[in-house]
Amino acid sequence: MSTPPDGLPTYRVLTGPDDEAFCRRVSEALALGYRLHEGPAVTYNGERVIVAQALVWPGAGAGTP
């Protein structure tokens, strides 16, 4: 498949608390065919650890893994 399914963008950033729900969202994107773009960004908001993970669709733009 040359484009992501369901009209999804070729570049996505998923964010949320570092919990099972966030990990499942990333896992679902990987199962669709997205690839991780670099490592995650992690911060602490005073209560919880918040994670951001960029994902790209393979072949989307020059230099994309």
HUTAUR-V33648 format. One record per pair of residues at least 24 apart in sequence whose ideal C-beta (glycine too) atoms are under 10 Angstrom apart, sorted by the first residue. I is the first residue (numbers start at 1). GAP is how many residues later the second one is. If there is no record, write none. Layout:
[[I | GAP] [I | GAP]]
This chain:
[[1 | 31] [1 | 32] [1 | 56] [1 | 57] [1 | 58] [2 | 55] [2 | 56] [2 | 57] [2 | 58] [3 | 30] [3 | 54] [3 | 56] [3 | 57] [4 | 25] [4 | 28] [4 | 29] [4 | 30] [4 | 51] [4 | 52] [4 | 53] [4 | 54] [4 | 56] [5 | 27] [5 | 28] [5 | 52] [6 | 26] [8 | 24] [8 | 26] [8 | 47] [8 | 49] [9 | 46] [9 | 47] [9 | 48] [9 | 51] [10 | 24] [10 | 45] [10 | 46] [10 | 47] [10 | 48] [10 | 49] [10 | 50] [10 | 51] [10 | 54] [11 | 26] [11 | 43] [11 | 44] [11 | 45] [11 | 46] [11 | 49] [11 | 50] [11 | 53] [12 | 25] [12 | 41] [12 | 42] [12 | 43] [12 | 44] [12 | 45] [13 | 24] [13 | 28] [13 | 39] [13 | 40] [13 | 41] [13 | 42] [14 | 26] [14 | 37] [14 | 38] [14 | 39] [14 | 40] [14 | 41] [15 | 25] [15 | 26] [15 | 28] [15 | 35] [15 | 36] [15 | 37] [15 | 38] [15 | 39] [16 | 32] [16 | 34] [16 | 35] [16 | 36] [16 | 37] [17 | 28] [17 | 30] [17 | 31] [17 | 32] [17 | 33] [17 | 34] [18 | 24] [18 | 25] [18 | 26] [18 | 30] [18 | 31] [18 | 32] [18 | 33] [19 | 29] [19 | 30] [19 | 32] [22 | 27] [22 | 28] [22 | 29] [22 | 30] [22 | 31] [23 | 28] [23 | 30] [25 | 28] [25 | 30] [26 | 25] [26 | 27] [26 | 29] [29 | 24] [29 | 26] [29 | 28] [30 | 25] [32 | 25] [33 | 24] [33 | 25] [34 | 24] [34 | 26] [35 | 24] [35 | 25] [35 | 29] [35 | 30] [36 | 29] [37 | 27] [37 | 28] [38 | 27]]
